[in-house]
Amino acid sequence: MLISTRGRYALRMLADMAEHQTGGYVPLKAIAERQEISEKYLESIVKVLVKDGVLTGLRGKGGGYRLSMSPDQITVGRVLRLTEESLSPVACLENGAAPCAKMGNCRTLAMWAGLDRTINEYFDKYTIADLMQMQDPGDQYVI
């Protein structure tokens, strides 16, 4: 499993929005500039998050996007499951996968299912609010 830039950027964008949201809408252009991410790329991510109800958008002057819920209600797992094709370690455990003919005799299935559960539980215990509180380890260097 490799988390793509789409998933990573979605998390950065949501943490940024949570930090800069003052009751109004946050322009995507401002997020793109602060995070040094292409606005066009963020537009493709926003579509998925709006469709799922994580974000609300407003067009026109004073428009932009805002979180539809509190940052402590949006889990990292939810965002990654929306933006990534899959978090599953093997194809047979992906949502909507056709049943594998070897599942009944597979000696490794329980191991892969355990890893899949662990990955999802791990990401589900972190929220956007948690990401807002995490500090950059690079800023803590002292001689």
C-alpha positions as a Python dict, from the first residue, in 0.01 Angstrom:
ca = {
    (1, 'M'): (0, 0, 0),
    (2, 'L'): (132, 340, -96),
    (3, 'I'): (-64, 655, -11),
    (4, 'S'): (-71, 878, -318),
    (5, 'T'): (-27, 1254, -334),
    (6, 'R'): (-406, 1275, -370),
    (7, 'G'): (-459, 1130, -22),
    (8, 'R'): (-173, 1323, 136),
    (9, 'Y'): (-280, 1652, -21),
    (10, 'A'): (-642, 1597, 86),
    (11, 'L'): (-527, 1566, 447),
    (12, 'R'): (-305, 1875, 423),
    (13, 'M'): (-588, 2071, 262),
    (14, 'L'): (-840, 1974, 530),
    (15, 'A'): (-601, 2058, 814),
    (16, 'D'): (-529, 2394, 650),
    (17, 'M'): (-900, 2464, 607),
    (18, 'A'): (-967, 2376, 970),
    (19, 'E'): (-693, 2615, 1084),
    (20, 'H'): (-807, 2905, 863),
    (21, 'Q'): (-1185, 2866, 875),
    (22, 'T'): (-1342, 3148, 1072),
    (23, 'G'): (-1705, 3066, 1005),
    (24, 'G'): (-1684, 3166, 640),
    (25, 'Y'): (-1562, 2992, 329),
    (26, 'V'): (-1193, 2943, 258),
    (27, 'P'): (-1088, 3015, -102),
    (28, 'L'): (-917, 2721, -269),
    (29, 'K'): (-659, 2959, -412),
    (30, 'A'): (-548, 3059, -61),
    (31, 'I'): (-509, 2694, 43),
    (32, 'A'): (-315, 2617, -274),
    (33, 'E'): (-75, 2905, -206),
    (34, 'R'): (-20, 2818, 162),
    (35, 'Q'): (28, 2448, 92),
    (36, 'E'): (218, 2497, -236),
    (37, 'I'): (-17, 2260, -418),
    (38, 'S'): (-169, 2319, -761),
    (39, 'E'): (-516, 2472, -735),
    (40, 'K'): (-627, 2256, -1027),
    (41, 'Y'): (-518, 1942, -840),
    (42, 'L'): (-701, 2054, -526),
    (43, 'E'): (-1017, 2107, -735),
    (44, 'S'): (-1017, 1738, -825),
    (45, 'I'): (-982, 1641, -459),
    (46, 'V'): (-1252, 1883, -344),
    (47, 'K'): (-1510, 1723, -576),
    (48, 'V'): (-1483, 1390, -393),
    (49, 'L'): (-1497, 1554, -49),
    (50, 'V'): (-1803, 1765, -139),
    (51, 'K'): (-1983, 1463, -284),
    (52, 'D'): (-1928, 1270, 41),
    (53, 'G'): (-2039, 1563, 258),
    (54, 'V'): (-1702, 1639, 417),
    (55, 'L'): (-1695, 1985, 255),
    (56, 'T'): (-1952, 2242, 151),
    (57, 'G'): (-1881, 2481, -135),
    (58, 'L'): (-2006, 2827, -230),
    (59, 'R'): (-1947, 2988, -568),
    (60, 'G'): (-1893, 3355, -637),
    (61, 'K'): (-1753, 3645, -438),
    (62, 'G'): (-1678, 3540, -82),
    (63, 'G'): (-1704, 3177, -189),
    (64, 'G'): (-1480, 2884, -136),
    (65, 'Y'): (-1509, 2575, 77),
    (66, 'R'): (-1562, 2493, 441),
    (67, 'L'): (-1576, 2185, 653),
    (68, 'S'): (-1928, 2042, 685),
    (69, 'M'): (-1849, 1913, 1033),
    (70, 'S'): (-1606, 1968, 1315),
    (71, 'P'): (-1241, 1868, 1248),
    (72, 'D'): (-1264, 1614, 1530),
    (73, 'Q'): (-1541, 1432, 1340),
    (74, 'I'): (-1343, 1379, 1020),
    (75, 'T'): (-1114, 1079, 1044),
    (76, 'V'): (-799, 1033, 843),
    (77, 'G'): (-932, 689, 749),
    (78, 'R'): (-1246, 836, 597),
    (79, 'V'): (-1048, 1084, 389),
    (80, 'L'): (-801, 822, 267),
    (81, 'R'): (-1078, 577, 177),
    (82, 'L'): (-1239, 855, -30),
    (83, 'T'): (-924, 969, -208),
    (84, 'E'): (-732, 645, -254),
    (85, 'E'): (-842, 360, -477),
    (86, 'S'): (-786, 121, -189),
    (87, 'L'): (-615, 85, 147),
    (88, 'S'): (-634, -295, 128),
    (89, 'P'): (-301, -479, 129),
    (90, 'V'): (-428, -742, -120),
    (91, 'A'): (-680, -729, -404),
    (92, 'C'): (-915, -992, -261),
    (93, 'L'): (-994, -768, 39),
    (94, 'E'): (-1083, -457, -163),
    (95, 'N'): (-1443, -335, -151),
    (96, 'G'): (-1641, -492, -430),
    (97, 'A'): (-1375, -750, -513),
    (98, 'A'): (-1501, -1070, -669),
    (99, 'P'): (-1475, -1364, -429),
    (100, 'C'): (-1148, -1549, -477),
    (101, 'A'): (-1185, -1915, -563),
    (102, 'K'): (-897, -1994, -326),
    (103, 'M'): (-1035, -1810, -22),
    (104, 'G'): (-1147, -2131, 149),
    (105, 'N'): (-796, -2280, 132),
    (106, 'C'): (-588, -1962, 156),
    (107, 'R'): (-331, -1992, 433),
    (108, 'T'): (-250, -1621, 421),
    (109, 'L'): (-600, -1469, 413),
    (110, 'A'): (-631, -1427, 791),
    (111, 'M'): (-295, -1249, 802),
    (112, 'W'): (-393, -1009, 522),
    (113, 'A'): (-734, -949, 679),
    (114, 'G'): (-563, -865, 1010),
    (115, 'L'): (-332, -618, 837),
    (116, 'D'): (-629, -463, 658),
    (117, 'R'): (-813, -424, 990),
    (118, 'T'): (-503, -276, 1155),
    (119, 'I'): (-451, -22, 876),
    (120, 'N'): (-812, 96, 891),
    (121, 'E'): (-823, 108, 1271),
    (122, 'Y'): (-497, 303, 1280),
    (123, 'F'): (-614, 568, 1033),
    (124, 'D'): (-959, 586, 1194),
    (125, 'K'): (-814, 682, 1532),
    (126, 'Y'): (-668, 1006, 1389),
    (127, 'T'): (-882, 1306, 1299),
    (128, 'I'): (-819, 1633, 1119),
    (129, 'A'): (-818, 1796, 1465),
    (130, 'D'): (-531, 1564, 1563),
    (131, 'L'): (-335, 1665, 1252),
    (132, 'M'): (-380, 2031, 1342),
    (133, 'Q'): (-207, 1969, 1677),
    (134, 'M'): (88, 1774, 1539),
    (135, 'Q'): (406, 1976, 1504),
    (136, 'D'): (663, 1941, 1233),
    (137, 'P'): (951, 1735, 1376),
    (138, 'G'): (1189, 1939, 1161),
    (139, 'D'): (1116, 2248, 1368),
    (140, 'Q'): (1230, 2087, 1694),
    (141, 'Y'): (1604, 2050, 1619),
    (142, 'V'): (1822, 2189, 1897),
    (143, 'I'): (2200, 2173, 1943),
}
